[in-house]
Amino acid sequence: MQGFILDFEKPIFELEKRIREMKDYSSSENMKLDDEIKTLEDKVDKLRQETFAKLTRWQHVQLARHPQRPYTLDYIERITQSFIECHGDRAYGDDPAIVAGLAVIDDEHVVIVGHQKGRDTKQKIYRNFGMPHPEGYRKALRLMKLAAKFNKPIISFVDTIGAYPGIGAEERGQAEAIARNLFEMSHLPVPIIILVVGEGASGGALGIGVGDRVFMLQNTWYSVISPEGCAAIMWRDSGKAEQAAEAMKLSATDLLKLKLIDEIIPEPKGGAHRNYDEAARLVKNKIMETIKELKQIPPEQLVKERIDKFSKMGVWYE
């Protein structure tokens, strides 16, 4: 997973390249370079730790957008033993920007919904860059109601730059579809676990983001608008996105301090894009641990606590 390198990652990748070259040389020439390699490995571990310990908010945004970061289907492939994808909202059509289906994680039967981006140009267009249409949100709600009917937990993977703002989406009721999901998800009598695994922008993210527990991976962001959108409104210059990101306090650490999320899930060394399997393992462990916890709560209390949780967010005066 090393095709795309962010600026602040380059020193780390240069050292890792030297280590690989030394190992290859040691093997081909039958030379003992263990001490030199160990010294470099210690150096790269220290550099990686120092670099990722002082990331700016904008660098967290860059990592959340990394083109090789694992997407919803990458997690589904690694954490489930079975996944049956369902299509269509039974009203208009299917939306590939949201995947939804029935899954088995270990012995636990669940319903999974999530935003899905594409890797290459063809996939990006097919998935509409992870920007859902109203039929995507209605498809997700259809599956979530199915989960409620059969008393199955819901797992939601959030990773979008926002709901699609095109004319067709607005004509088909984009705002109503998102608002409907907010209301319905608040009242579903089954455990709902939200995982922000990449970008979490605006109502596009919140449309499948109401749950009993909201987790963010370490290098993700979650806000009412993208840094570029904020910069364009505040300074009429989207180029000031880095400045906007700092002002918006959109990182996982910020949102935990503001009590808008419940916990931060750590990522593998160097970010989730460096090790899909380890990232999936960490996510799966948190899912299974949380399902076990939430299943102990009666449905009526679960709904009440969920509504109270979101009602307490923010500050207002009467």
N, C-alpha and C positions, 0 to 999 in steps of 0.2 A: 504494500500500500504506500508506495513512495513516489508516485508520478508527479504529484503537485506539492510544492514546498512553500510555506509562508515565509516571509522575510525573517521573522524572529526564530524560525526553526532551522535556518541555514547553517549556523555554527554547529548545531547538534548533528545534522546530517553529514557535514564535512568530517567530523570526528568519526562517525559511524562508518563512513566510506573508507577512511584510513584503517579502521579496525578490520573491515572485510578484506581490504587489500593485503594487510599484514597476515591475516589468516590464510589467504590464498597462496601468498608467497611462502609462508612457513610450510604449507602442505606440499606445494610443488617442488620446493627446493630441499625438503626434509630438514628444515632448520628449526631449532627451538627458540621461539620468540614469546613464550608464555608470559614472562615477566613484563615485557614491553606491552603486550596486548592487555594484560591485566591492568597496567597503569593507565592505559588509554580508556579502558572500560570504566574504571573508577572515575576518570575525568569526565567522561560523557554522562555518567549517572549524576554526578555533582552539577554539571552544567544544565542538564535537563531539569533537575530539581529546582535549581535557582531560577531558571527561565520561567517555569510554569508556576512558581510561587509568587511572582510579581507581574503577572499578566495584567494589562490594562483592560478596561471594559470593552474597548474596540477590538482588542486581540481575542477576547472571548467570542465576540460576534464573528470574527474571521474564522475561528475554529468551528463554531456552530454551522458556518456556511461551507466548510471544507468540502470540496467536490467528492472526496473519497470517504467522507464520514458515513457510517452505517445508517441506512434508512429503515423504515418500518418493516419492510419485507425481509431485510437482512436479519433483523432481530427475530422475526417470526420463524424464519428458517432455522435459527439456532436454538430457540428456547422451546419450540413446540415439537411434539411427536406427531401431531396431525393438525392440518389446517385446511378447512374447506371454505374457499372464498365465495361470498355471495355477491350478486350483482343487481343493480337497479333499485329505484326507489318506489316502484309500482305506480308511478304517476307520470313520469316524463322519460327517464332513461337512466343510463349508468354514468358514473363519474369516476374515471381512473385515478383522479387526484386523491381519492379516499379509498382505502382498502378496508373491507369488513368481512368477517367470517367467524365460523365456529372452530374452536381449537382445543387441543388437549395439551396441558403442560404437566408433565409427570402424570399423576392420576387425576388432575383437576381439570374439569370441563369448563371452559370460559368462552366469552365472546370478545373478539379483538377488533378494534377499529383504529384507524390511524391515517395520517397524511402520508402520501408517497410521492417523492420526487423522482426524476429520471437522471441517469448518468450521461448518456450520449445525447446528441441533438434530437434524434428520433424519439427516444424515451422521454426527454424533457417536454417535447411538444405533446406527446401522448398523455403524459401525466399533468399537462398544463402547468409545469414548473411547481407542482405541489400546491397550486391555488384552487381550492374546491369551488364548484358551482353549487347552487341550492340543492340539486338532486344528490350531490355527494353527502350533504348534511342530512337529507331526508333518508338516504340509504343507511347512514350510520344510525339514525334514530330507529329505523325499522329493525335493525339488528339488535339494538339495545333494548327495545321493547320485547323482542324475542327472548333476550336474556332474562328479563324480568318475569316473563311468562313461565319460564322453566327454571327460575331461581338459580341462575348462573352468574358468577362475577363478571364484570366488564373491565377490560384493560384498554386504555386509550393512549396511543402514541401521538404526541403533538410535534409537528415539524413543518411549519408553513410560513411563508412571508406574508400571508394574509389571504382572505377569501377573494375570489376573482371579482374585480370591479367592473367587468364589461357590461354592455347594454343588455345582452341576452340574459345574463345572470340576474341583473336587476329586474328585468321584465318577468322573470320566473320566480321572483320573491326571495332574493338573497337575504335581505334583512329579516324577513319573517321566518325563514328557515333557521337562521342562527338563533333568533329569539325563541322560537319554538323549542329548539334543542336545550337552551339554557333552562327553560321552564321544566321540560320533561325530565332532563337529567337530574334536576333538583329533587324530583319526587320518585325516582325509580327505587323500589324497595330491595335492591341488591347492592353488594359492594361494588364501588367504582374506583378504580385506581388510574390516576393520570400520570403519564411520564413525558416530560418535555425532553426529547432526545436530540433536538437541533434548534431550530428557530421557533419562537412562539410569538407571533405577531397578531395583535388586535383581536377582533371578534372572530377572525378566521381560525385562530387557535382556540379561543374560548368556546367556540361552537361545539367542540368535543372535549372541553376542558373542565367541566364541572364534576367534581368527584369528592369522595370521602378523604382521600389522601392525594396530595399533589407533590410529585417528586421532580426534581430537575437534575439532569446529568451535570457534572462539574463545569463543562465548557459549553454551556448553552445560554440562551437569553430569552426573556419573556417580557413583553411590554405592550402598551396600547398601540404602538406604531413603530415602524422601523427607524433606525437612526437617520437614514437618508430622508424619510418622510418628515421627521421632526425638524431636521435642518432646513428642509425646503420651506416649511411653514414659519419657523422662527427667524431664520436669517435669509430666506429666499435663495439658499445656496446649498444644494444637496452635498456639495463637496465638503461641507463642515460636519459630515456624519460622525467623524471621530470625536469632535467636540460635543456633539449631541449625545453620543453614547455615554460619555462621562457624566453628563448632566442628568440623564434619564434613570441612572441607577437600575440597569436592566439585567445585571449578572445574577447568577444563582445565589451568590453570597449576599448581594443586596436584598433580593426577595426573601431570603430566609430571615434576615434582620428585620424586614418589614412585616414578617409573619404572613406573607402571601403564599408561601409554600411550606411544606412540612419537613422536608429533608433534602439534602444534596447527595446524589449517588456519585461516588468517586469514579474516575475514568482510568483506564490503563495508562501507564507511563507514556507521556507524549501525546495523549488524546485518544479518543475512541477510534479514530481512523487508523491508528497504528496497530490495533489488535481487536478485530471484530469479535473473536471468540471470547476474549476476556471481558470485553464490554457487555456482551450478551449474558455472560455468566453473572456479572454483578447485577444486571437488570433483573434477571430471572430470580436470583436469590431474594431481592427486595420484593418482587411480585409475590412470591410464595409466602414469604414471611408476613406480608401485609394481608393477603387473603386469609391466612390463618387467624390473624388478629381481628379482622373485620367480621368474619363469620361468627364470632362470639357475641356480636352485638345484634339485638333483635331488630327486625326491619323497620319498625316504627321509630325506634330510637336512632337508627342509622340515618333515616331521612331527616329527622329533627336536627341531629348534630350537623348534617351536611348543610342544611339551610342556615343554621346558626353560624356555621363556619364562614360562609360567604357573606352573610348579613353584617358580620362584625368588621369586614375589610374596609379600610378607608376611614376618613374622619369627616364628620358633618356637624352642622349646628342647626338647631331648631329655634 
